[in-house]
Amino acid sequence: DSPTNHLPVRRDLTLAYMLSFVVAILVAAVSIVGLLYQTAIYSTDELLQSFVANDVVNLFIGLPILLGSMWFSRRGKLIGLLFWPGALFYVFYNYIAYAVAMLFTLPFILYLALIGLSGYILISLVVSMDGAAIQQRLAGAVPVRWAGGTLIGLGLLFFLRAIGVGVNALIDQTPIASTELAVLIADFITTPAWVIGGIVLWRRQPFGYVVSTGLLFQGSMLFIGLLAFFVLQPFLTTASFPLEDFVVILIMGLVCFIPFGLFVRGVLSKEKTA
């Protein structure tokens, strides 16, 4: 009897595992190539300062969280199954930014492949999960209102910020740096998922229980990744350490880390008693 048979899923996940390994290989490949051939891949100082440190973050945060969630899921752990879409969403978000900032460059097709593959697997995983069974397992063990409110609040904050910066740039007729624009577009595309996930969790609907752990996981890993980026950037580029930005992101990260930690504790407590 395979451990994965005990997971609350409606269909076999073999294809999702295989395609996720392809995603992991591509993440490793583009990150290593970016680090080894920095000036060839990143043709401007702006791209170098934005993506060299981020390649390290992807190798040591993005890749492990994807492989780790797959491994735990393969062992029949609910926490791994719920983390897995979040890890894929992390990849999806990151490579939207890469693709927008580096349109029609040599690695652009690989970034598109990562966006398409991670998005496809993410959707297939979510629709494969048995929402009613997951809700039954987690009901009463996780902070529904706190987690839902956090996702709604942070999602709206970053979504409205992306719109606001874009509108101000149009009004003032001032160009936005390509890397900043790339992040704004990634926020604009992905943060509505936080808001929707938060709303359905707040309303205690099965879909909310399916996606909320992954969304909180992705958000927490993005904050951790950004903090690591700030620390690494001065060592890998000519940029200075942005202390004020680091403190702001740390405080915002804590808003996400606390409900995420409580959510994980609730999932793990249910696994122990299952």
C-alpha positions as CSV (number, residue, x, y, z in Angstrom):
1,D,0.0,0.0,0.0
2,S,1.7,3.2,-1.2
3,P,1.9,6.1,1.2
4,T,0.5,8.4,-1.5
5,N,-2.8,6.3,-1.4
6,H,-3.6,8.0,1.9
7,L,-3.5,11.5,0.4
8,P,-6.8,13.3,-0.2
9,V,-6.5,13.3,-4.0
10,R,-8.9,12.2,-6.7
11,R,-6.4,11.1,-9.4
12,D,-2.9,9.7,-9.8
13,L,-0.1,12.3,-9.5
14,T,2.6,10.5,-11.4
15,L,2.5,13.0,-14.3
16,A,2.6,15.9,-11.8
17,Y,5.7,14.4,-10.2
18,M,7.5,13.9,-13.5
19,L,6.7,17.4,-14.8
20,S,7.7,18.9,-11.5
21,F,11.1,17.2,-11.8
22,V,11.4,18.9,-15.2
23,V,10.7,22.2,-13.6
24,A,13.3,21.6,-10.9
25,I,15.9,20.7,-13.6
26,L,15.1,23.9,-15.5
27,V,15.3,26.0,-12.4
28,A,18.7,24.6,-11.6
29,A,19.9,24.9,-15.1
30,V,18.9,28.6,-15.7
31,S,20.1,29.6,-12.3
32,I,23.5,27.9,-12.7
33,V,24.0,29.3,-16.2
34,G,23.0,32.7,-15.0
35,L,25.7,32.6,-12.3
36,L,28.4,31.1,-14.5
37,Y,27.8,33.4,-17.5
38,Q,26.5,36.5,-15.8
39,T,27.5,39.2,-18.3
40,A,26.4,37.1,-21.2
41,I,23.0,36.4,-19.7
42,Y,22.4,39.7,-18.0
43,S,23.5,42.4,-20.5
44,T,23.0,45.5,-18.3
45,D,24.0,46.5,-14.8
46,E,20.3,46.7,-13.9
47,L,19.8,43.1,-14.9
48,L,23.0,42.0,-13.1
49,Q,22.0,43.6,-9.8
50,S,18.5,42.3,-10.0
51,F,19.0,38.7,-11.0
52,V,22.4,37.4,-10.1
53,A,21.6,37.3,-6.4
54,N,18.1,36.0,-7.2
55,D,19.7,33.1,-9.1
56,V,21.4,32.1,-5.8
57,V,18.0,32.5,-4.0
58,N,16.3,30.3,-6.5
59,L,19.0,27.6,-6.1
60,F,19.0,27.5,-2.3
61,I,15.3,28.4,-1.6
62,G,13.1,27.9,-4.7
63,L,14.6,24.6,-5.7
64,P,14.7,23.0,-2.2
65,I,11.1,24.0,-1.4
66,L,9.9,22.4,-4.6
67,L,11.8,19.2,-4.2
68,G,11.1,19.0,-0.5
69,S,7.3,19.4,-0.9
70,M,7.3,16.7,-3.6
71,W,9.3,14.4,-1.4
72,F,7.0,14.8,1.6
73,S,4.0,14.4,-0.7
74,R,5.5,11.2,-2.1
75,R,5.8,9.9,1.5
76,G,2.1,10.5,2.0
77,K,2.4,13.6,4.1
78,L,-0.5,16.1,3.7
79,I,1.8,19.0,4.4
80,G,3.9,18.1,1.4
81,L,0.8,17.9,-0.8
82,L,-0.4,21.3,0.4
83,F,3.0,22.9,0.0
84,W,3.6,21.6,-3.5
85,P,1.3,24.1,-5.3
86,G,2.9,26.9,-3.3
87,A,6.3,25.9,-4.4
88,L,5.2,25.8,-8.0
89,F,3.5,29.2,-7.5
90,Y,6.9,30.5,-6.2
91,V,8.5,29.4,-9.5
92,F,5.6,30.8,-11.6
93,Y,5.9,34.2,-9.9
94,N,9.7,34.4,-10.2
95,Y,10.0,33.5,-13.8
96,I,7.2,36.0,-14.8
97,A,9.6,38.6,-13.5
98,Y,12.6,37.1,-15.4
99,A,10.6,36.8,-18.7
100,V,9.2,40.4,-18.5
101,A,12.6,41.9,-17.7
102,M,14.4,39.9,-20.4
103,L,11.9,39.8,-23.3
104,F,13.2,38.0,-26.4
105,T,16.6,37.3,-25.0
106,L,18.4,34.0,-25.3
107,P,17.0,32.4,-22.1
108,F,13.5,33.9,-22.6
109,I,12.1,30.7,-24.0
110,L,13.3,28.8,-20.9
111,Y,11.5,31.3,-18.7
112,L,8.3,30.9,-20.7
113,A,8.7,27.1,-20.3
114,L,9.0,27.5,-16.6
115,I,6.0,29.7,-16.4
116,G,3.9,27.4,-18.5
117,L,4.9,24.2,-16.9
118,S,4.6,25.4,-13.3
119,G,1.3,27.0,-14.0
120,Y,-0.1,23.8,-15.6
121,I,1.1,21.5,-12.8
122,L,-0.2,23.9,-10.2
123,I,-3.7,23.9,-11.7
124,S,-3.7,20.2,-12.2
125,L,-2.6,19.6,-8.6
126,V,-5.3,21.9,-7.2
127,V,-8.1,20.3,-9.2
128,S,-6.8,16.8,-8.2
129,M,-7.2,17.5,-4.5
130,D,-10.3,16.4,-2.6
131,G,-11.4,19.7,-1.1
132,A,-14.1,18.2,1.1
133,A,-11.6,15.7,2.6
134,I,-9.0,18.4,3.2
135,Q,-11.5,20.6,4.8
136,Q,-12.6,17.8,7.1
137,R,-9.0,17.2,8.2
138,L,-8.2,20.8,8.8
139,A,-11.4,22.2,10.2
140,G,-10.9,23.5,13.7
141,A,-7.1,23.0,13.6
142,V,-6.1,26.1,11.5
143,P,-6.6,29.8,12.0
144,V,-9.1,30.3,9.2
145,R,-10.0,34.0,9.7
146,W,-6.4,35.1,10.6
147,A,-4.9,33.3,7.6
148,G,-7.7,34.4,5.2
149,G,-7.5,38.0,6.3
150,T,-3.7,38.0,5.9
151,L,-4.0,36.7,2.3
152,I,-6.7,39.2,1.5
153,G,-4.8,42.1,3.0
154,L,-1.3,41.4,1.6
155,G,-2.8,40.5,-1.8
156,L,-4.7,43.7,-2.0
157,L,-1.7,45.7,-0.8
158,F,0.7,44.4,-3.5
159,F,-2.0,44.4,-6.2
160,L,-3.0,48.0,-5.6
161,R,0.6,49.0,-5.3
162,A,1.3,47.6,-8.7
163,I,-1.6,49.5,-10.2
164,G,-0.6,52.7,-8.3
165,V,3.0,52.7,-9.4
166,G,2.0,52.1,-13.0
167,V,-0.7,54.9,-13.0
168,N,1.7,57.4,-11.4
169,A,4.3,56.6,-14.0
170,L,1.8,57.2,-16.8
171,I,0.6,60.5,-15.2
172,D,4.2,61.8,-14.5
173,Q,5.4,60.3,-17.9
174,T,8.4,58.8,-16.1
175,P,9.7,55.4,-17.2
176,I,9.8,52.5,-14.8
177,A,13.0,50.5,-14.7
178,S,12.6,47.2,-16.6
179,T,13.3,45.0,-13.5
180,E,10.9,47.0,-11.3
181,L,8.2,46.8,-14.0
182,A,8.8,43.1,-14.2
183,V,8.1,42.7,-10.5
184,L,5.1,44.9,-10.6
185,I,3.6,42.8,-13.5
186,A,4.4,39.6,-11.5
187,D,2.6,41.1,-8.5
188,F,-0.3,42.2,-10.7
189,I,-0.8,38.7,-12.2
190,T,-0.3,36.6,-9.1
191,T,-1.7,38.5,-6.1
192,P,-5.3,38.2,-7.1
193,A,-4.9,34.5,-6.2
194,W,-4.0,35.6,-2.7
195,V,-7.2,37.6,-2.4
196,I,-9.4,34.9,-3.9
197,G,-7.8,32.2,-1.7
198,G,-8.2,34.4,1.3
199,I,-11.9,35.1,0.6
200,V,-12.8,31.5,0.1
201,L,-10.9,30.4,3.2
202,W,-12.6,33.2,5.2
203,R,-15.9,31.8,4.1
204,R,-14.7,28.3,5.1
205,Q,-15.2,26.8,1.6
206,P,-13.3,23.6,0.7
207,F,-11.3,25.3,-2.0
208,G,-9.9,27.7,0.6
209,Y,-8.5,24.8,2.6
210,V,-7.0,23.4,-0.6
211,V,-5.0,26.5,-1.6
212,S,-4.4,28.5,1.6
213,T,-1.5,26.5,2.9
214,G,0.3,26.8,-0.5
215,L,-0.4,30.5,-0.8
216,L,0.9,31.2,2.7
217,F,3.9,29.1,1.9
218,Q,4.6,30.9,-1.3
219,G,4.2,34.3,0.3
220,S,6.5,33.4,3.2
221,M,9.1,32.0,0.9
222,L,9.0,35.1,-1.3
223,F,9.6,37.3,1.8
224,I,12.4,35.1,2.9
225,G,13.8,35.0,-0.6
226,L,13.7,38.8,-0.8
227,L,15.5,39.2,2.6
228,A,18.2,36.7,1.4
229,F,18.4,38.7,-1.8
230,F,19.1,41.9,0.1
231,V,21.8,40.2,2.1
232,L,23.5,38.6,-1.0
233,Q,23.3,41.5,-3.4
234,P,26.2,43.5,-1.9
235,F,28.5,40.5,-2.1
236,L,27.6,39.6,-5.7
237,T,27.1,43.0,-7.3
238,T,28.1,46.6,-6.7
239,A,24.8,47.4,-5.0
240,S,24.8,48.5,-1.3
241,F,22.8,46.9,1.4
242,P,19.3,48.5,1.6
243,L,18.8,48.5,5.3
244,E,15.5,50.4,5.3
245,D,14.0,48.1,2.6
246,F,15.3,45.0,4.6
247,V,13.5,46.2,7.8
248,V,10.2,47.0,5.9
249,I,10.2,43.6,4.2
250,L,11.0,41.9,7.5
251,I,8.1,43.5,9.2
252,M,5.8,42.7,6.3
253,G,7.1,39.2,6.3
254,L,6.2,38.7,9.9
255,V,2.6,39.5,9.0
256,C,2.7,36.4,6.8
257,F,5.1,34.2,8.8
258,I,2.9,34.1,11.9
259,P,-0.4,32.8,10.4
260,F,1.6,30.5,8.1
261,G,3.4,29.0,11.2
262,L,0.1,28.5,13.0
263,F,-1.4,27.0,9.8
264,V,1.5,24.6,9.5
265,R,1.2,23.6,13.2
266,G,-2.5,22.9,12.6
267,V,-1.8,20.7,9.6
268,L,1.0,18.8,11.3
269,S,-1.2,18.2,14.5
270,K,-3.9,16.7,12.3
271,E,-1.4,14.5,10.6
272,K,-0.2,13.1,13.9
273,T,-3.7,12.3,15.0
274,A,-4.7,10.8,11.7
